[in-house]
Amino acid sequence: MNTLDSVIAASTFEQIPGLYCYAQLEELPQGIFFMVTKDASEISVVCTEEQLTDLKPHAVYESRYVLIAINVSIPFTTVGFLAAVTECVAARGCNVLVVSTYSKDYILIRQEQWEIAKEALIQRGLKEK
């Protein structure tokens, strides 16, 4: 059985190019965006700043974000993995937004906190790709 620390040591992270926004929309957008979610009460989109200009957002979170892919070595099987990743970044005073897909986790970090978060991830044992 793999331990949390061994899974973290075998995992990597990488910055996805661009600056990203988190917005709430009134209707489903047309096109390809990083992520669009819809539940019973809202539609949210994570997209690049450039893409936001083509949308009519109801609300936009004011920060610019760096998008970081967390490449987990063994998805779904290690209890506490995402908690450990977000905890080490939050402990440095960085706000963390989390988005998960079937095979990866992503975190959004405010642009001005990216270097602090990067250092925290490396110190926790993840390798930069």
Residue pairs with C-beta under 8 A, 6 or more apart in sequence:
2 73
2 74
2 77
2 78
4 78
4 79
4 80
4 81
4 84
5 125
7 72
7 73
7 74
7 78
7 81
8 81
8 84
8 85
8 124
8 125
8 126
9 125
10 73
10 74
11 70
11 71
11 72
11 73
11 81
11 126
11 127
12 71
12 126
12 127
12 128
12 129
13 68
13 69
13 70
13 71
13 121
13 126
13 127
13 128
13 129
14 68
14 69
14 71
14 128
14 129
15 66
15 67
15 68
15 114
15 118
16 34
16 67
16 68
16 69
16 106
18 48
18 49
18 50
18 67
19 48
19 49
19 64
19 65
19 66
19 111
20 34
20 46
20 47
20 48
20 49
20 64
20 65
20 66
20 67
20 108
21 46
21 47
21 48
21 49
21 52
21 60
21 61
21 64
21 65
22 44
22 45
22 46
22 60
22 61
22 63
22 65
22 97
22 108
23 44
23 45
23 47
23 52
23 55
23 57
23 58
23 59
23 60
23 61
24 42
24 43
24 44
24 45
24 57
24 58
24 59
24 60
25 43
25 44
25 45
25 55
25 56
25 57
25 58
26 43
26 56
26 58
27 43
28 36
28 38
28 43
29 36
29 45
29 55
31 51
31 54
33 45
33 46
33 47
33 51
34 46
34 47
34 48
34 67
34 99
35 45
35 46
35 99
35 101
36 43
36 44
36 45
37 43
37 44
37 45
38 44
45 55
45 57
46 67
46 99
46 108
47 55
49 64
52 60
63 95
63 110
63 111
64 110
64 111
65 97
65 108
65 109
65 110
65 111
66 108
66 109
66 110
66 111
66 114
66 117
67 106
67 107
67 108
68 106
68 107
68 108
68 109
68 117
68 121
69 104
69 105
69 106
70 82
70 85
70 104
70 105
70 106
70 107
70 126
71 104
71 129
72 78
72 81
72 104
72 105
75 103
75 104
81 105
82 98
82 100
82 105
84 124
85 105
85 107
85 121
85 124
85 126
86 96
86 98
86 107
88 120
88 121
88 123
88 124
89 96
89 107
89 109
89 117
89 120
89 121
90 96
91 120
92 113
92 116
92 117
92 119
92 120
93 113
93 116
94 109
94 110
94 113
94 116
94 117
94 120
95 109
95 110
95 113
96 107
96 108
96 109
96 117
97 107
97 108
98 105
98 106
98 107
98 108
99 105
99 106
99 107
99 108
100 106
107 117
109 117
118 128
121 128
122 128
